Amino acid sequence: MTSPARNPEQAAIDVQVRQALDEDLGSGDLTAALMPQDALAVADVVAREDAVLCGVEWFNSVFRQLDATLSIQWFAGDSDRLQKDQVVCRIEGPARPILSGERTALNFLQTLSGTASAAARYVAAVEGTSAVILDTRKTIPGLRQAQKYAVVCGGASNHRVGLYDAVLIKENHIRAAGSIAAAMVAAQANTADGTMIEVEVENLDELEQALKAGARRILLDNFDNAALIEAVKRTDGRAELEASGGVNLDTVLDIALTGVDYISVGQLTKDVRATDFSMLFATS
């Protein structure tokens, strides 16, 4: 397990937001331009379902880039649990930039809160076991750091952030190297001290090969629960074990009860169901 992702640097957030605004606004918001230029507004963002909040800095960046005079008051922060119909924040100031930024700001908020909320559901599902829920690299392109941050906001943990911060020897790497042992030798010879080296195995025979080769972290790919139990028994603490494949909310507790150390879940970031938020203008 790598170090938890921090909230990305503000400069990186601003770049993501600028790209999203350019995508939506193009040459200008034709509809918002129909409003009087001096019109002022007050708008509340409301959570339409229970959720874990994530994305505050992305939301703020949208409106800061459109009009720095806008005022945003938050009633909750990243990682906070939201209840249905809770007012999350209030924005006040010129109406035009509020209207222009509404969709982009909510897109970030709904996507990252959806990721955080999914992570929280998986963490709750294995409560009482020793298993740690991990994310994967199956993220929305361009939002890797943001989603990794959202996973942590939901109470889960990060696997490697990218290809650069850990070694994961998978089936094709093993085939290219010739064997698990050869792949491990190459990894140990070419990797800086302290870098995580993990080997993916597909059956108990490959598990034995990985253990013999000195693997200290092993990913058990698509093992059924009986095989997971046997893997834990055979490993006997010599390596950390991570279960992957076939994981959903219906199966994750039974997987955790096999005794594995980690469970990686692609659905946290891959199959994101956006959290439902609305922005409502106050009526005069």
Summary of the structure (lengths in Angstrom):
residues: 284
radius of gyration: 22.6
end to end distance: 52.6
largest distance: 73.4
contacts: 921
relative contact order: 0.16
helix: 42%
strand: 20%
